[in-house]
Amino acid sequence: MSGSKKPLTPVKPAGMELIFLYPCPHCSREVPLIAPSRPAMAQCDACRENFPIVPVDDRTIRYMKVILAGGKAGIDPDFL
């Protein structure tokens, strides 16, 4: 059994998601949701109350993903 292991090469992002923070109207906790593009009900993870949310623009989300090449263009160039 070998005592030395080969160091792992850092992994680059393979994709991305945008997270939006919605304040719970019951307890004011910021509830993170991954780009909700349709009207829906959200549940606060702190107080467990449900509340309706305003959706985000799907075209804007697609635009952000395209300009960042699905996350690949968002890496720190000084790290490479």
Buried (B, 14 or more C-beta within 10 A) or exposed (E): EEEEEEEEEEEEEEEBEEEBEBEBEEEEBEBEBEBBBEEEEBEBEEBEEEBEBEEBEEEEBEEEBEEBEEBEEEBEEEEE
